[in-house]
């Protein structure tokens, strides 16, 4: 805040209030502690994607306990690519060390290729199953627990 001859300028401290001292109201204020349970809590795109991957991993949990190779699936925003990269941006990669195999799913490239939430879910399933099938040397169809 700047003080110019007794006049205070800059943003006001505290929360925004209207002239009657009330806080934010209306649809922009929802959800809040008094909101009905039918109003969904806001999730960022990152949180929604992470929750989707967590749900997929939970559905695939029986395979993780059976397979001998330990696999970790993680989510990153986007791959770090060299400036001279001209190919399509990868949706995922497999990074293997002698003790651990890591599958990295890239949120932004996956999300940008899909117009709807259902398409994002289908693509994440497809990418995760393809990469796990590659690591475990089996068919993605054998891993897929969803009804056909």
MOWO-V258371 format. One record per residue. N is the residue number from 1. RES is the residue in one small letter. SS is DSSP state (H for helix, E for strand, L for the rest). BURIAL is 1 if it has 24 or more other ideal C-beta (glycine too) atoms within 12 Angstrom, else 0. Layout:
((N	RES	SS	BURIAL) (N	RES	SS	BURIAL))
//
This chain:
((1	x	L	0) (2	x	E	0) (3	x	E	0) (4	x	E	0) (5	x	L	0) (6	x	L	0) (7	x	E	0) (8	x	E	0) (9	x	E	0) (10	x	L	0) (11	x	L	0) (12	x	L	0) (13	x	L	0) (14	x	L	0) (15	x	L	0) (16	x	L	0) (17	x	L	0) (18	x	L	0) (19	x	L	0) (20	x	L	0) (21	x	L	0) (22	x	L	0) (23	x	L	0) (24	x	L	0) (25	x	L	0) (26	x	L	0) (27	x	H	0) (28	x	H	0) (29	x	H	0) (30	x	L	0) (31	x	L	0) (32	x	L	0) (33	x	L	0) (34	x	L	0) (35	x	L	0) (36	x	L	0) (37	x	L	0) (38	x	L	0) (39	x	L	0) (40	x	L	0) (41	x	L	0) (42	x	L	0) (43	x	L	0) (44	x	L	0) (45	x	H	0) (46	x	H	0) (47	x	H	0) (48	x	H	0) (49	x	H	1) (50	x	H	0) (51	x	H	0) (52	x	H	1) (53	x	H	1) (54	x	H	0) (55	x	H	0) (56	x	H	1) (57	x	H	1) (58	x	H	0) (59	x	H	0) (60	x	L	1) (61	x	H	0) (62	x	H	0) (63	x	H	1) (64	x	H	1) (65	x	H	0) (66	x	H	0) (67	x	L	0) (68	x	L	0) (69	x	L	0) (70	x	L	0) (71	x	E	1) (72	x	E	0) (73	x	E	1) (74	x	E	1) (75	x	E	1) (76	x	E	1) (77	x	L	0) (78	x	L	0) (79	x	L	0) (80	x	L	0) (81	x	L	0) (82	x	L	0) (83	x	L	0) (84	x	L	0) (85	x	L	0) (86	x	L	0) (87	x	L	0) (88	x	L	0) (89	x	L	0) (90	x	L	1) (91	x	L	1) (92	x	E	1) (93	x	E	1) (94	x	E	1) (95	x	E	0) (96	x	E	0) (97	x	L	0) (98	x	L	0) (99	x	L	0) (100	x	L	0) (101	x	E	1) (102	x	E	0) (103	x	E	1) (104	x	E	1) (105	x	E	1) (106	x	E	1) (107	x	H	1) (108	x	H	0) (109	x	H	1) (110	x	H	1) (111	x	H	1) (112	x	H	0) (113	x	L	0) (114	x	L	1) (115	x	L	0) (116	x	L	0) (117	x	H	0) (118	x	H	0) (119	x	H	0) (120	x	H	1) (121	x	H	1) (122	x	H	0) (123	x	H	1) (124	x	H	1) (125	x	H	1) (126	x	H	1) (127	x	H	1) (128	x	H	1) (129	x	H	1) (130	x	H	1) (131	x	H	1) (132	x	H	1) (133	x	H	1) (134	x	H	0) (135	x	H	1) (136	x	H	1) (137	x	L	0) (138	x	L	0) (139	x	L	0) (140	x	H	0) (141	x	H	0) (142	x	H	0) (143	x	H	1) (144	x	L	0) (145	x	L	0) (146	x	L	0) (147	x	L	0) (148	x	L	0))
//
